[in-house]
Amino acid sequence: MGADIFCRVVDNFGDIGVCWRLARRLAQGYGWRVRLWVDDLASFGRLAPEVAAGARMLDGVEIVMWTAPAPARLPLDVVIEAFACDPPPAYRAALTPGHRWLNLEYLTAEDWAEGCHGMPSPQGNGVVKTFFFPGFTSRTGGLLREPGLLAERDALQADPSAREAFLARIGIDPATSASIARGDTDLYPVFCYPDAPVAHWRQVIAAGPRPAVIALLGGSAPGVQPGTGHVTTLRLPFLPHADFDRLLWCGTVNGVRGEDSFVRAQWAARPLLWHIYPQEDAAHLDKLNAWLDRLAPPEPVRALHAAWNQSDATALAAAWQAATGAAWAPWVATMQHWSGHLSTDIPELAAAIVDSHKAG
């Protein structure tokens, strides 16, 4: 069995992040032949340094540079266009009714995704494209999750020495790594869009009594300075996916964005702050609120997300104090329960794609 996955890198990393994880799941988890078509290998190379070094076969996945005109390739059994990127014309012309063509859509918690998931879209000549929606219910395609991921998470979260060694390996100084692993220093990994109010947030954290490290990943919040005192800011490079996951497992609160890092933070089963991709007419806030409605966190957590995504410094301070005060234990419990619910009650995305092909 084989699959072509097409990815146009639109917002730098979320698109390729999802497609790279999916490609590896299909290749390694199901033994499929997988070709990943990507139009921006420079961005891809930030997540997978081997690609930047010239690798075109990695983790069982063939990497195709999607140029214009596109390389000539006959379609494989399953065609996955990520986020309506539309495969090349010559490739589409070679499709037959026997091919399974999926339009992998953006993740949303909104109710309408259930009704749209699995809808056919006839393309002519008997070829049908099917809309495939990731999501948070059993009536969607679910979320990507590798076998053994949660067991590996639980093992790291239960082992302070393993956390200390990991944090030191990715560039946090040994003394700070040890303090974080002991629970004496809070860790706030942050991967956000440029307008996130990180500087205000750091001031709010600094007004509290606990030592903390804000770890900014991949160039996040470029204007934020290192800072002094008991709250410090450090910058970490892009990490390979497995190490990014481990960093989230070590976080006190994880600041994430977009889609890929947002999903991985939910598997971390730790409190998170979602910086959602901004859209015109504040349409992104509808997506944010739909997810919060399903999550049902303590009210201060909902207020905190509103302030974080609207850069409201005053509201951010009040909501943070409440969320990390009386609402802290309920917030932690909510995220643990939510992660467990997602792992047992909704599909795994790669498995759902495989099953949809078997069903025809």
C-alpha positions in Angstrom: 0.0 0.0 0.0 1.2 3.5 -0.7 0.3 7.1 0.0 1.3 10.5 -1.5 1.0 13.3 1.1 1.0 16.8 -0.4 2.1 19.8 1.8 2.4 23.4 1.1 4.1 25.2 3.9 1.8 28.2 4.7 2.4 29.2 8.3 6.0 27.9 8.4 5.8 24.9 10.7 2.3 23.7 11.6 1.5 22.3 8.1 4.7 20.4 7.7 4.6 19.4 11.4 1.3 17.6 10.9 2.3 16.1 7.6 5.7 14.8 8.8 4.1 13.1 11.8 1.4 11.5 9.6 3.9 10.3 7.0 6.0 8.6 9.6 2.9 7.0 11.2 1.8 5.5 7.9 5.3 4.3 7.0 6.5 3.0 10.3 3.2 2.0 11.9 1.6 0.4 8.8 4.4 -0.4 6.5 3.0 1.8 3.7 5.2 3.3 1.0 4.9 7.0 1.6 6.0 10.0 -0.5 5.9 13.4 1.2 5.7 16.2 -1.3 6.8 19.5 0.3 7.3 22.9 -1.4 9.5 24.4 1.4 12.4 22.1 2.4 14.0 25.0 4.4 11.2 25.1 6.9 11.0 21.3 6.9 14.7 21.2 7.7 14.2 23.2 10.9 12.1 20.2 12.2 14.3 17.5 10.7 17.9 18.6 10.3 18.6 15.6 8.1 16.4 17.1 5.4 18.4 20.4 5.6 21.6 18.2 5.1 20.1 16.8 1.9 18.3 13.6 3.0 15.5 12.6 0.7 14.7 9.3 2.4 14.1 9.6 6.1 12.4 7.3 8.6 11.0 5.2 5.8 9.5 8.3 4.0 10.6 9.5 0.6 10.7 13.3 0.5 9.8 14.9 -2.9 10.7 18.5 -3.5 7.4 19.9 -4.9 8.6 22.3 -7.6 6.9 24.0 -10.4 6.6 22.2 -12.7 6.1 19.3 -10.4 8.2 16.1 -10.7 6.5 13.4 -12.8 5.2 10.6 -10.5 2.4 8.2 -11.0 -0.1 8.4 -8.1 0.1 5.9 -5.2 -3.0 4.2 -3.8 -4.0 6.9 -1.4 -3.6 10.6 -2.1 -3.7 13.0 0.9 -3.7 16.7 0.2 -3.1 18.5 3.4 -5.3 21.6 4.0 -6.7 21.9 0.4 -3.3 22.4 -1.2 -4.4 20.7 -4.5 -1.9 18.2 -6.1 -0.3 19.2 -9.4 -2.5 19.1 -12.5 -0.7 16.3 -14.3 -0.8 14.2 -11.1 -4.6 14.8 -10.8 -5.1 13.8 -14.4 -3.5 10.4 -13.7 -6.0 9.6 -10.9 -8.6 6.9 -11.4 -11.7 5.9 -9.5 -9.6 3.2 -7.7 -7.5 5.9 -5.9 -8.5 7.1 -2.5 -8.2 10.9 -2.4 -8.5 12.6 0.9 -8.5 16.4 1.7 -7.0 16.5 5.2 -8.6 19.6 6.7 -7.5 21.8 9.6 -8.3 20.7 13.1 -11.4 22.2 14.8 -13.6 21.4 17.8 -16.6 23.1 16.2 -19.7 21.0 15.9 -20.0 21.3 12.1 -16.8 19.3 11.6 -18.7 16.1 12.4 -21.2 16.7 9.6 -18.5 17.5 7.1 -16.1 14.7 7.9 -16.3 12.0 5.3 -18.3 14.1 2.8 -17.6 13.2 -0.9 -16.6 15.7 -3.5 -16.9 14.3 -7.0 -14.0 15.6 -9.3 -15.0 14.1 -12.6 -14.1 10.9 -14.5 -15.4 8.9 -11.5 -12.7 10.3 -9.2 -14.0 11.3 -5.7 -12.2 13.5 -3.2 -13.3 13.0 0.5 -13.1 15.6 3.2 -11.3 14.2 6.2 -11.5 16.3 9.4 -9.3 15.7 12.5 -11.2 16.4 15.6 -12.2 15.7 19.2 -15.1 13.4 18.9 -15.7 9.8 17.6 -17.5 11.2 14.5 -14.3 12.8 13.2 -10.9 11.5 12.1 -9.4 12.0 15.6 -5.8 13.0 16.4 -2.4 11.7 15.6 -0.9 9.6 18.4 2.0 7.2 18.1 1.9 3.8 19.8 3.5 3.9 23.2 3.5 7.7 23.4 1.6 8.0 26.6 3.5 5.2 28.3 6.7 7.0 27.4 5.3 10.3 28.7 4.2 8.7 32.0 7.7 7.1 32.5 9.4 10.5 32.0 7.0 12.4 34.2 7.6 9.8 37.0 11.4 10.0 36.8 13.1 13.2 38.0 16.5 12.0 37.0 15.4 11.3 33.5 13.8 14.7 33.2 17.0 16.4 34.5 19.2 14.5 32.0 16.8 15.4 29.2 16.6 19.1 30.0 20.4 19.3 30.3 20.8 17.6 26.9 18.7 20.1 25.0 20.6 23.1 26.4 19.3 24.1 29.8 22.2 24.5 32.3 22.6 21.5 34.7 21.7 23.4 37.9 18.5 24.8 36.4 17.6 21.4 34.9 18.0 19.8 38.3 15.9 22.5 40.0 13.1 22.0 37.4 13.2 18.2 37.7 12.9 18.5 41.5 9.9 20.8 41.2 11.7 23.8 42.7 11.6 25.9 39.5 8.6 26.2 37.1 9.2 25.6 33.4 7.2 27.4 30.8 8.0 26.2 27.2 6.6 28.7 24.7 6.0 28.2 20.9 3.8 31.2 19.9 3.0 33.6 17.1 4.7 37.1 17.3 1.7 38.9 18.9 1.5 36.7 22.0 1.9 38.9 25.2 4.9 37.1 26.5 6.6 40.2 27.9 3.5 41.0 30.0 3.2 37.4 31.0 6.7 37.3 32.3 6.0 40.3 34.4 3.0 38.6 35.9 5.1 35.5 36.7 7.8 37.6 38.2 5.3 39.1 40.6 4.9 35.7 42.1 7.2 34.0 44.5 8.4 30.9 42.5 11.5 30.7 40.4 10.6 30.1 36.8 12.2 29.6 33.3 10.4 30.7 30.2 11.9 28.6 27.3 11.1 30.3 24.0 11.3 27.9 21.1 12.2 28.5 17.4 12.4 32.3 17.5 9.2 32.8 19.5 8.6 36.3 20.9 11.7 37.9 19.3 11.4 41.1 21.2 11.5 39.5 24.7 14.8 40.1 26.5 16.5 37.5 28.7 15.4 39.1 32.0 16.9 38.9 35.5 15.9 37.8 39.0 14.0 34.6 39.8 12.2 34.5 36.4 14.6 34.0 33.5 14.1 33.7 29.7 16.1 31.4 27.5 15.9 30.6 23.9 16.0 27.1 22.5 16.3 26.1 18.9 13.7 24.0 17.0 13.7 20.5 18.4 13.1 17.2 16.6 9.5 16.1 17.2 10.4 13.5 19.9 12.4 16.1 22.0 9.7 18.7 21.6 7.2 16.2 23.0 9.5 15.5 25.9 9.9 19.2 26.7 6.1 19.5 26.9 6.0 16.6 29.3 8.4 18.5 31.5 6.4 21.8 31.4 4.5 23.4 34.2 2.3 25.3 31.7 3.0 24.8 28.0 2.5 27.7 25.6 1.7 26.3 22.2 0.2 27.5 18.9 -1.5 26.5 15.7 -2.3 22.8 15.3 0.6 20.4 15.6 2.1 21.8 18.9 -1.5 22.3 20.2 -2.2 18.6 19.8 1.1 17.5 21.3 0.5 19.7 24.4 -2.8 17.8 25.0 -1.0 14.5 25.0 1.4 16.0 27.6 -1.6 16.1 30.0 -0.3 19.3 31.5 -1.9 22.8 31.6 -1.5 24.6 28.3 -2.1 28.0 26.8 -3.2 27.9 23.2 -2.2 30.8 21.0 -4.5 30.2 18.1 -3.7 31.4 14.5 -5.3 34.8 14.1 -8.0 35.2 11.5 -10.1 38.0 10.1 -13.2 39.1 12.0 -11.8 37.2 15.1 -13.1 33.9 13.6 -10.2 32.1 15.4 -11.9 33.0 18.7 -14.9 30.8 17.7 -12.5 27.9 17.3 -10.8 28.7 20.6 -14.2 28.8 22.4 -15.4 25.6 20.8 -12.3 23.8 22.1 -12.8 25.3 25.6 -16.4 24.3 25.6 -15.4 20.7 25.1 -12.5 20.9 27.6 -14.7 22.5 30.3 -11.8 23.9 32.3 -12.1 26.1 35.4 -13.5 29.6 34.5 -10.1 31.4 35.2 -8.5 29.2 32.5 -11.1 30.3 29.9 -10.5 33.9 30.9 -6.7 33.4 30.6 -7.1 32.1 27.1 -9.2 35.0 26.1 -6.6 37.5 27.5 -3.7 35.6 26.0 -5.2 35.6 22.5 -6.4 39.3 22.7 -3.1 40.6 24.3 -5.1 42.1 27.2 -2.4 42.7 29.8 -4.8 43.6 32.7 -7.0 40.7 32.2 -4.0 38.4 31.7 -2.6 39.3 35.2 -5.9 38.7 37.0 -6.7 35.4 35.1 -3.1 34.0 35.6 -3.3 34.7 39.3 -6.6 32.9 39.6 -5.7 30.0 37.2 -2.5 29.3 39.1 -4.0 29.9 42.5 -7.3 28.3 43.6 -8.0 26.9 40.1 -4.6 25.3 39.7 -5.4 21.8 41.0 -8.7 21.6 39.0 -6.8 22.8 35.9 -4.2 20.1 36.3 -6.9 17.5 36.9 -8.9 18.7 33.8 -5.9 18.3 31.5 -5.1 14.8 32.8 -8.7 13.7 32.4 -8.9 15.3 28.9 -5.8 13.6 27.7 -7.1 10.2 28.9 -10.4 10.9 27.2 -8.8 11.7 23.9 -6.7 8.6 24.0 -9.6 6.2 24.7 -12.7 7.7 23.2 -11.7 9.2 19.8 -9.9 7.7 16.8 -6.2 7.9 16.1 -5.9 9.8 12.9 -3.5 7.6 11.0 -5.5 4.5 11.9 -8.7 6.3 10.8 -7.1 7.0 7.4 -6.0 3.3 7.0 -9.5 2.1 8.0 -11.2 4.5 5.6 -9.1 3.0 2.7 -10.0 -0.5 3.8 -13.7 0.4 3.8 -13.4 1.8 0.3 
